Amino acid sequence: MTLRDEALKNNITDEMKIAAEYESVSEEFILKGLQNGSITIPNNIKRKKKNLYAIGEGLSVKVNANIGSSPYHIDIDEELEKLKTAVDAGTHSVMDLSLGSKIKVIRGRILEESPVMVGTVPIYETGFDLSVAKKDIIDMTIKDFLKTVEEQAISGVDFMTIHSGVNQSSMERMFNEKRVMNVVSRGGSFLIAWMKHNRKESPLYEYYDEILDILHEYDVTISLGDGMRPGACDDASDRAQVQELIILGELAQRALEKGVQVMVEGPGHVPLDQIEMNIKLMKRICHNVPFYVLGPLVNDISAGYDHIAGAIGGAIAALSGADFLCYVTPAEHLRLPTVKDVKEGVIASLIAGFSADLARRKPYALKRNTEMSLSRRNLDWNKQIINSIDPDKSAEYRKASEIGENKECTMCGEFCAVKRLNELMD
């Protein structure tokens, strides 16, 4: 049975106990969330992980890091280094978005070595398999896609992004909107090309129940992809995006009825003033299932600094109710991320998530934040470094200051306000 099946039978499993302990909530809280669909614990029965996390309402914000090769740059060792870097930085999951000739090998190695949840987008591999056979994605059959889904499920993938909400209805609205950026989702563009060529309904929508049957067998969480997410702020909250969201809400309900854990993906490029509305609309339409957001990026001009634009949007989204932040790296829109980009992306999203958790008065965030403040008051640099979100960088900056054993830093030197007040208090 899936964890949702177990929850509906009022059975508290080891996974629920682990998640409850990590979150400092009761086991019954996790149980109830799995029952009503507001919580998911991505955990394929085929693969054991060292680190298990629950995602959803009332829990700490989680962060995902995207890794994977491109057809222009394939290096298995580098992808494994990205995995290690992301995990060491604090990510709660990784998604392997690889393309190219080593796609299956890279996924297999990541699944072997990852101590955290692993997600994929199966249609990428289906497209690659078709290209090897000298075919295009427009030649895809539902058997091709289901074969990929089952292979990835058997290999141990914990959650899969599946764009079943990209159908004739949402596609029609996208074309009628005359968007600035049309569709920027790779999976979404595949399906639009398929529907336009074949003049049929999307197979991922038409055969949705068959997809769910496979996911249920291995307890793979379905992450309903937002193929119509806005790729430009001008396109945010338009009819195509909202139409797909309505469809995703219906698909989420069908997944829950089949005992499949589910979360829904969200935008995208969204101006600051529309983020809260987007999150609340999604939560209402999708009956409060966990919301997984890319960014959102709050402007379109931050190339090279999109991790900052994404962290700004991510903090507002998380405070508004988003549960899972997909990181954005400085390389977004420009190139395949490097190992350094991966770390910067993870840290930026962790800052966003922590900031929201602090504002929501989560006990772990309050405790850690106060500990940092006390170490600053005491000018205890070792504890400041330990309590910082990136201890390595903090230590590097302190060492580079060449301040030696002095209590103060090089900003104020002997005029340090904290040092002076400490002396007065003493």
Summary of the structure (lengths in Angstrom):
residues: 426
radius of gyration: 22.3
end to end distance: 62.6
largest distance: 79.6
contacts: 1523
relative contact order: 0.10
helix: 55%
strand: 10%
